[in-house]
Amino acid sequence: MDNNKINRGQIKAIRGSVVDAFFPQLLPMINYELISGEAIIEVTLHLDANTVRGIALTPTQGLKKGDEIIDMGHPLQVPVGSR
């Protein structure tokens, strides 16, 4: 992914596995994958023109308000079958 085209945002709130994030440029689409630290988050709702709500699929321990969050630019992907 081109570093200049990375859609970066900031965590606004964390409540258990629910994460709200602010994106000043481009709002990630529903079901898109977000990454913050080691946490993988799926966008589930657009709260307003710049804020999404997501569900963390991994632990959110260590995340805090103000941390960077990155839009991976694609829907959540799950491997299927043997490799």
PyMOL commands that set and color helices and strands:
alter all, ss='L'
color gray80, all
select helices_A, chain A and resi 3-5
alter helices_A, ss='H'
color red, helices_A
select strands_A, chain A and resi 7-15+18-22+32-36+39-46+51-56+68-75
alter strands_A, ss='S'
color yellow, strands_A
deselect
rebuild
show_as cartoon
